[in-house]
Amino acid sequence: MLHLNRRHALAGLAATAISGRALAQPSTFTTNMYGGRWENTWREKVLPPFAKTIGRSVTLDIGLGARWVANFRAAGKDNPPFSALMLNERFTAMLRDEGYFETLTPALVPNLADVVPSAKLKGDTAVSGMLAPMVIAYRTDLVKTPPRAWADLWRPDLKGQIGLYAITNSAAVMLALWAAEHFGKGITDIDTAVKKFAELKPFPQIAYSAQLTPLLVQGQIAVAPIDLGEIVPLKQKGVPLDFVVPEEGMMIFDQSFSILAKGADKAAAGKYLDYVLSPEIQLFMAKEWLIAPTNSKVTLPSELESLPLTPAAIAKAKRFDWTEVNKLTADLATAWSKAI
């Protein structure tokens, strides 16, 4: 049986730690996922077989990274709300650096042995289970000359036609870091990055991809950085959209999976991560969401071979050290809010 919980994850999801005692196994296994199409697919197709495997019900907490981080910090390392956690790597780095996570090993997560090296994250405290390529999408009927690079966002002919993510989204942070490197002195040159994005005003700032897509479909914008999985299905339905992998390298929405060191359900959490990393689920996500598989044993079907989902394509993607980047994000957000 699968339950869905949209409320605060802190209430009653783990047994309270009593000095010197082991935490009792909860009656339900709890993990998290984003809303919308992510939630529906995970709840209806992915989790039911896993629930049968462990012989227990599964509770799915729906939200976004900032809220989950806040909830785990409020609960403290000794009493985490649940035992298996998925976060964008930006947020994973925050809890990793505060000592929340268990070291992952093949003994705990057997499929870890087959994960590509780039998916094993710092100190083996997290593993990339979902790698979503971020590309440049454009309207083929509104853009005469297709963009080829991130730098083309500053082309004069595209002025006023661009949509971007809000700075609260890791995509906007990644683009700002790229601009700081490309136009400035390096990723710490946030003043130059913010100045360059201010040149693109006016443009809509969207919280997440599902809100950006309708603007492209309706023709309110003509160009946008966005994850691949939003664009290809629309193109296949006949919407006049196409995409390019930027010459400087695409970027990645990196969803990291971790096990809480003091979680009450670590054995089941290990099984859950192993399930997510299995060739079957990795292939399912590649087909369903156009996620680049991180299990080396996955063979992409022919219809996906032309997309930037292969290990070779992912290896060329621009990645960031979020421990270092998180030291910059507060100043970046302040500068961004003042200028844009």
C-alpha positions in Angstrom: 0.0 0.0 0.0 1.3 3.4 -0.9 0.5 6.6 1.1 1.2 10.1 0.0 2.0 12.8 2.6 2.2 16.4 1.5 2.6 17.7 5.0 5.5 18.5 7.2 7.8 15.5 7.1 8.9 15.9 10.8 5.7 14.6 12.3 5.8 10.9 13.3 8.1 9.7 10.5 10.9 8.3 12.7 11.1 6.9 16.2 12.7 9.2 18.8 16.3 8.5 19.6 16.7 7.5 23.3 20.1 7.7 24.8 22.1 4.5 24.0 19.2 2.7 22.3 18.8 1.8 18.6 15.9 3.5 16.7 12.9 1.2 16.1 12.1 0.4 12.5 9.1 2.6 11.4 6.0 0.8 10.2 6.2 2.7 6.9 9.2 3.5 4.7 9.5 7.2 3.9 11.3 9.0 1.2 10.8 12.1 -0.9 10.1 13.3 -4.5 9.3 16.4 -6.4 5.7 17.2 -7.4 3.9 17.1 -10.7 4.9 14.5 -13.3 7.8 13.3 -11.0 5.4 12.5 -8.2 2.8 10.8 -10.3 5.3 8.5 -12.0 7.2 7.7 -8.9 4.0 7.0 -6.9 2.2 5.0 -9.5 4.9 3.1 -11.3 8.2 3.1 -9.4 7.3 2.7 -5.7 4.6 0.0 -5.7 7.1 -2.8 -6.7 9.6 -1.6 -4.1 6.9 -1.6 -1.4 6.2 -5.3 -2.2 9.9 -6.0 -2.0 10.2 -4.7 1.5 6.8 -5.9 2.6 5.8 -2.5 4.0 3.9 0.6 3.0 5.7 3.6 1.5 5.1 7.2 2.4 6.2 9.8 -0.2 7.0 13.3 1.0 6.5 15.9 -1.8 8.4 19.2 -1.8 11.6 21.0 -2.9 15.2 20.9 -1.7 15.2 24.0 0.5 12.2 22.7 2.6 13.7 19.3 3.0 17.1 20.7 4.1 15.2 23.0 6.6 13.2 20.0 8.0 16.3 17.8 8.4 18.2 20.6 10.2 15.2 21.3 12.4 15.1 17.6 13.4 18.8 17.3 13.9 21.3 14.6 12.8 20.2 12.2 15.6 16.5 12.1 14.6 16.1 12.6 10.8 12.6 12.7 9.4 13.4 9.7 7.2 16.3 7.5 6.2 16.7 7.8 2.4 16.8 11.3 0.9 17.0 12.6 -2.6 18.2 16.2 -3.2 19.6 18.3 -5.9 23.4 18.1 -5.4 23.4 21.8 -4.4 21.3 20.8 -1.3 23.0 17.5 -0.8 26.3 19.3 -0.3 24.8 21.4 2.6 23.8 18.3 4.6 26.9 16.4 3.6 29.1 19.1 5.0 27.1 19.0 8.2 27.7 15.2 8.7 24.2 13.9 8.0 25.0 11.0 5.7 26.2 7.4 5.8 29.1 6.3 3.7 27.8 4.2 0.8 29.4 0.9 0.1 28.5 -2.0 -2.3 27.7 -4.1 0.8 25.0 -1.6 1.7 24.0 -0.7 -1.9 25.1 -3.6 -4.3 24.4 -1.7 -7.5 26.8 0.9 -6.4 29.5 -1.3 -7.9 28.1 -0.7 -11.4 27.6 3.0 -11.1 29.7 5.2 -13.4 32.6 7.0 -11.6 31.1 10.5 -12.2 28.0 9.5 -10.2 29.9 8.7 -7.0 29.9 11.9 -5.1 32.2 13.3 -2.4 33.3 10.8 0.3 30.8 8.3 -1.1 28.1 10.0 0.9 25.7 10.3 -2.1 25.2 8.8 -5.5 23.7 10.4 -8.6 20.6 8.5 -9.4 19.1 11.0 -11.9 21.2 13.2 -14.3 18.9 15.5 -16.3 20.7 17.3 -19.1 20.1 21.1 -19.4 20.1 22.3 -22.9 19.0 25.4 -24.8 15.5 25.1 -26.3 14.1 27.4 -28.9 11.0 28.0 -31.0 11.8 27.0 -34.6 9.1 29.4 -35.9 10.3 32.4 -33.9 14.1 32.1 -34.0 15.6 32.6 -37.5 19.1 31.5 -36.5 19.2 28.8 -33.8 21.5 29.4 -30.8 24.6 27.4 -30.6 26.1 28.3 -27.2 25.3 29.7 -23.8 26.9 33.0 -25.0 24.2 33.3 -27.7 21.7 34.2 -25.0 23.2 37.6 -25.3 22.7 37.9 -29.0 20.9 41.2 -29.9 18.3 39.4 -32.0 17.1 37.4 -29.0 16.7 40.4 -26.7 13.3 40.2 -25.0 12.6 36.6 -26.1 14.4 34.7 -23.4 13.1 33.0 -20.3 15.3 32.0 -17.4 15.1 30.3 -14.0 14.8 32.3 -10.8 18.1 32.4 -8.8 16.5 30.1 -6.2 16.8 27.3 -8.8 20.2 25.6 -9.2 20.0 26.1 -13.0 20.2 29.9 -12.5 23.1 29.5 -10.1 24.9 27.3 -12.7 24.3 29.8 -15.5 25.6 32.6 -13.2 28.7 30.6 -12.4 29.3 30.0 -16.1 28.9 33.7 -16.9 31.3 34.6 -14.1 33.9 32.3 -15.7 33.1 33.2 -19.3 32.8 37.0 -18.9 34.7 37.6 -15.7 37.6 36.3 -13.7 36.2 33.0 -12.4 33.2 31.6 -10.5 33.7 34.0 -7.6 33.2 37.0 -9.9 29.5 37.2 -9.2 29.4 41.0 -9.8 30.3 40.4 -13.5 27.8 37.5 -13.7 24.9 39.6 -12.3 25.8 42.6 -14.5 25.7 40.4 -17.6 22.3 38.9 -16.8 21.0 42.4 -16.0 21.7 43.1 -19.7 19.1 40.6 -20.7 16.2 42.3 -18.9 13.3 42.1 -19.2 12.8 38.3 -18.9 10.5 36.1 -16.9 12.2 34.3 -13.9 10.6 30.9 -13.4 10.9 28.7 -10.3 11.2 25.4 -12.1 11.0 23.8 -15.5 7.3 22.9 -15.5 6.5 26.6 -15.3 8.9 27.5 -18.0 7.6 25.0 -20.6 4.2 26.7 -21.1 5.8 30.0 -21.9 7.6 28.3 -24.8 4.5 26.4 -25.9 2.5 29.6 -26.0 5.2 31.6 -27.7 5.6 34.1 -24.9 9.3 33.3 -25.0 11.4 31.9 -27.9 14.5 30.7 -26.1 15.2 29.1 -22.7 17.7 26.9 -20.9 15.7 23.9 -19.8 16.0 20.3 -19.0 15.9 17.9 -22.0 12.9 15.9 -20.7 10.6 18.9 -21.0 11.4 19.6 -24.6 11.6 16.3 -26.5 8.1 15.1 -25.7 6.7 18.5 -27.0 8.8 18.3 -30.1 7.5 14.8 -30.8 3.9 16.1 -30.4 4.5 18.7 -33.2 5.2 21.8 -31.1 7.6 23.9 -33.1 10.5 23.4 -30.7 14.0 22.1 -31.0 17.1 22.2 -28.8 20.9 22.4 -28.9 23.6 21.1 -26.7 25.7 24.3 -26.1 29.1 24.4 -27.6 30.6 25.2 -24.2 29.0 22.0 -22.8 25.6 21.3 -21.4 24.8 21.5 -17.7 23.2 18.9 -15.5 20.4 18.8 -12.9 22.1 16.3 -10.6 19.7 14.5 -8.2 21.7 12.8 -5.4 20.5 9.9 -3.2 21.8 9.5 0.3 21.2 7.4 3.4 21.0 9.1 6.8 23.7 8.0 9.2 21.3 8.1 12.2 18.2 7.0 10.2 15.9 4.5 11.8 15.5 2.5 8.6 19.0 2.2 7.1 18.6 -1.4 5.9 15.5 -0.5 3.9 17.2 2.8 2.8 20.0 0.7 1.3 17.5 -1.4 -0.6 15.8 1.7 -1.9 19.0 3.2 -3.2 19.9 -0.2 -4.7 16.5 -0.3 -6.4 16.8 3.3 -7.8 20.2 2.4 -9.2 19.2 -0.9 -10.7 19.4 -1.2 -14.5 15.7 -1.7 -14.7 14.8 1.6 -12.9 17.6 3.5 -14.6 16.4 2.4 -18.0 12.8 3.2 -17.0 13.8 6.8 -16.1 15.7 7.2 -19.3 12.6 6.3 -21.3 10.1 8.1 -19.1 12.0 11.3 -18.2 15.0 11.3 -20.5 17.3 10.9 -17.5 20.9 9.9 -18.3 21.5 6.4 -16.7 24.2 6.2 -14.1 24.3 2.4 -14.0 27.0 1.3 -16.5 25.0 -1.9 -17.4 22.1 0.1 -19.0 21.9 0.0 -22.8 19.9 2.8 -24.2 17.3 1.9 -26.8 17.9 3.1 -30.4 15.4 5.9 -30.2 17.4 7.5 -27.4 20.9 7.1 -28.8 20.9 10.5 -30.6 20.1 12.3 -27.3 22.8 13.5 -24.9 22.2 10.7 -22.4 25.3 8.6 -22.9 28.2 8.4 -20.4 30.4 10.1 -23.0 27.9 13.0 -23.3 27.6 13.3 -19.5 31.4 13.3 -19.1 31.6 16.5 -21.2 28.9 18.3 -19.1 29.9 21.3 -17.0 29.8 20.2 -13.3 30.4 22.3 -10.2 31.7 21.7 -6.7 28.7 22.7 -4.7 30.5 22.8 -1.4 32.5 25.7 -2.8 29.6 27.2 -4.7 27.3 27.2 -1.6 29.8 29.7 -0.1 28.8 32.1 -2.9 25.1 31.7 -3.2 24.0 34.1 -0.5 26.0 37.0 -2.0 24.9 35.9 -5.5 21.2 35.9 -4.5 21.5 39.3 -2.8 23.3 40.9 -5.8 20.8 39.2 -8.2 17.7 40.5 -6.4 19.1 44.1 -6.4 20.0 44.1 -10.1 17.4 41.9 -11.8 
